[in-house]
């Protein structure tokens, strides 16, 4: 999980760990992960106050965005990931998340 918390929500005292929910939760599915468990975890963070949850599934090459509106959006290759609630103007083409695939000729030195 990759949590993001806006600095404005953090207490000024660096001595203690904050007890708060991140604004953004990002989960990347591994080969052994179960999608239902990851989705349940993301939805729990949304329920607790996270603004956006993102599930990256390299096997299916999809990115699913969860918000408190209880609707999910599935992005695929050709789509652009944006999170205007947290990163105004930021964009990431979904295809940039996946490793490049080289032909046999390209791997020959």
Number of C-alpha atoms within 10 A of each C-alpha: 13 10 13 15 15 10 8 7 12 13 12 9 8 8 7 8 9 11 8 12 18 20 19 24 24 17 19 15 17 12 9 6 10 10 13 9 10 16 17 11 15 25 20 13 20 23 14 13 16 23 20 22 25 24 21 20 18 15 10 9 14 19 23 18 21 22 19 16 8 9 8 13 11 14 17 16 14 10 14 15 18 15 16 10 10 15 9 9 8 11 12 12 14 18 15 11 15 13 8 8 7 8 8 7 7 8 7 6 4
